[in-house]
């Protein structure tokens, strides 16, 4: 008999604190300082969201059946592509003249090896050539016919196409389309090598996101303390949160007829 009960995900109470920055403090900043301050927070919010989503979407089980592993890996690969676009754009924003002037004049001097960390972060992203190629060729744009003509032409190595589905359209996965897209990406990026897999790219992208988010968090902390001169915080209450390691994003979901009617 199958267990139909919903598994209980562990939760904990997480104390939350709030840093209040007075409008009068914000008014002391120059327009470029204000722009940079809010831009850094915006970038951090988006990249941290992607860091968590990629971790949650990464298959962390031993079920190697194609009906489970292929769609879940495809979800993670899609999030990697989105993250590559945002990381590349974040790098461009940090390198922009007006942003860079504010960082180098007002923030980095207050950080331990701030300038070195800044330059190192930019170099790490630029040296990971696959991030730029993914952003330029495989992020938000869909390939045209000439780009895909080769990879959609059957060869002797081809196997039969597969489409997995259930009774709801949300439970459909076009496995062969994902295989074609992945093949084209790896060819375009010159990454047809044994050590380059979607799984390895998940680890690499999470490392990039962690490094960038740590840097942004440190920069914003220095900004608050040494530019805005705010060093106090207050309790904001508690939130019931899930254990990080227990969260997974499934592909296959059940939608009852009652829910569908609503």
GUTORTOR-153364 format. One line per field, with one value per residue (C-alpha): x, y negated, z; residue number from 1. Coordinates in steps of 0.1 Angstrom, whole numbers. Layout:
REM residues N
east = [X ...]
north = [Y ...]
up = [Z ...]
n = [NUM ...]
***
This chain:
REM residues 262
east = [0 14 18 -4 3 21 57 64 92 112 108 126 118 142 148 147 163 157 182 164 181 166 156 179 208 198 196 233 243 251 227 253 259 221 219 247 234 200 214 237 207 186 214 219 181 179 212 204 170 187 213 186 164 193 202 165 161 193 184 197 184 196 165 182 151 148 112 125 161 157 130 145 179 163 147 181 198 172 179 216 210 189 216 243 224 220 256 269 247 256 293 286 267 296 321 301 320 296 291 328 338 314 327 364 360 336 334 363 389 370 371 400 416 384 399 416 384 365 390 392 354 352 381 365 333 351 375 345 339 308 289 293 285 254 243 248 235 214 199 168 169 156 178 169 167 203 216 197 197 227 216 181 193 193 226 235 239 203 178 141 124 107 79 68 34 5 -31 -24 -6 17 29 45 82 97 129 142 138 158 185 187 190 217 237 236 247 277 287 284 303 331 325 320 344 339 341 315 281 249 257 292 278 253 282 302 273 264 301 300 267 281 312 293 266 293 310 278 267 301 300 265 274 304 282 257 283 309 290 256 270 243 253 222 194 162 143 116 100 104 95 89 114 122 155 175 186 150 137 134 116 98 89 59 30 -5 -34 -67 -99 -113 -84 -86 -123 -116]
north = [0 -34 -61 -90 -114 -146 -145 -170 -194 -204 -241 -263 -298 -323 -355 -385 -419 -452 -479 -513 -540 -574 -594 -622 -598 -589 -626 -631 -609 -622 -610 -585 -572 -567 -550 -526 -518 -507 -490 -468 -457 -450 -429 -410 -403 -387 -368 -353 -343 -325 -309 -294 -283 -265 -247 -237 -225 -204 -167 -155 -119 -86 -81 -79 -70 -93 -102 -119 -129 -145 -170 -179 -185 -206 -228 -234 -240 -266 -284 -283 -301 -328 -331 -334 -364 -381 -375 -389 -419 -424 -424 -450 -472 -470 -479 -509 -541 -558 -528 -520 -555 -553 -519 -528 -562 -555 -518 -496 -516 -506 -469 -445 -440 -456 -466 -432 -414 -436 -430 -393 -389 -406 -385 -353 -360 -371 -341 -317 -321 -299 -325 -351 -327 -315 -350 -361 -331 -309 -331 -349 -344 -313 -299 -305 -278 -282 -279 -246 -231 -209 -197 -189 -167 -130 -112 -75 -81 -94 -75 -77 -108 -108 -129 -123 -133 -128 -139 -176 -198 -210 -175 -173 -172 -172 -153 -154 -191 -195 -171 -192 -225 -211 -196 -230 -249 -227 -228 -266 -270 -247 -226 -191 -178 -150 -173 -197 -184 -201 -187 -203 -236 -236 -235 -261 -285 -281 -289 -320 -332 -325 -346 -375 -375 -374 -404 -423 -417 -429 -459 -469 -463 -487 -512 -512 -515 -538 -559 -561 -557 -534 -507 -497 -472 -461 -429 -425 -392 -356 -337 -299 -288 -255 -237 -246 -210 -198 -219 -206 -218 -189 -187 -163 -176 -164 -187 -174 -178 -199 -223 -225 -234 -262]
up = [0 -10 15 3 32 26 39 67 59 89 100 124 139 124 143 119 125 108 100 97 76 81 51 64 60 25 17 26 -4 -38 -66 -78 -43 -39 -73 -64 -30 -43 -73 -51 -31 -62 -77 -44 -41 -76 -74 -40 -53 -82 -59 -37 -67 -84 -52 -46 -83 -84 -83 -49 -50 -65 -87 -122 -141 -172 -163 -131 -137 -172 -164 -130 -146 -173 -147 -131 -164 -173 -140 -148 -180 -163 -136 -163 -178 -145 -133 -166 -164 -127 -137 -164 -138 -113 -140 -152 -147 -124 -102 -101 -91 -61 -50 -54 -37 -9 -2 -12 8 40 31 38 3 -11 -45 -48 -41 -66 -94 -86 -88 -122 -135 -123 -142 -173 -172 -171 -208 -207 -187 -213 -242 -223 -217 -254 -272 -249 -222 -233 -271 -289 -317 -354 -381 -392 -357 -351 -386 -378 -344 -356 -385 -375 -375 -370 -333 -329 -308 -308 -294 -261 -247 -211 -200 -176 -176 -170 -195 -167 -164 -199 -207 -242 -235 -271 -274 -242 -256 -288 -269 -246 -275 -293 -263 -256 -292 -293 -261 -272 -240 -254 -228 -203 -172 -186 -177 -165 -130 -130 -143 -114 -90 -109 -111 -74 -66 -88 -72 -37 -43 -59 -32 -4 -20 -25 11 24 2 13 50 46 28 56 84 68 43 59 94 107 132 150 143 160 163 137 149 139 107 105 78 62 66 35 28 29 1 -34 -65 -82 -118 -116 -95 -88 -94 -81 -101 -73 -75 -113 -111 -87]
n = [1 2 3 4 5 6 7 8 9 10 11 12 13 14 15 16 17 18 19 20 21 22 23 24 25 26 27 28 29 30 31 32 33 34 35 36 37 38 39 40 41 42 43 44 45 46 47 48 49 50 51 52 53 54 55 56 57 58 59 60 61 62 63 64 65 66 67 68 69 70 71 72 73 74 75 76 77 78 79 80 81 82 83 84 85 86 87 88 89 90 91 92 93 94 95 96 97 98 99 100 101 102 103 104 105 106 107 108 109 110 111 112 113 114 115 116 117 118 119 120 121 122 123 124 125 126 127 128 129 130 131 132 133 134 135 136 137 138 139 140 141 142 143 144 145 146 147 148 149 150 151 152 153 154 155 156 157 158 159 160 161 162 163 164 165 166 167 168 169 170 171 172 173 174 175 176 177 178 179 180 181 182 183 184 185 186 187 188 189 190 191 192 193 194 195 196 197 198 199 200 201 202 203 204 205 206 207 208 209 210 211 212 213 214 215 216 217 218 219 220 221 222 223 224 225 226 227 228 229 230 231 232 233 234 235 236 237 238 239 240 241 242 243 244 245 246 247 248 249 250 251 252 253 254 255 256 257 258 259 260 261 262]
***
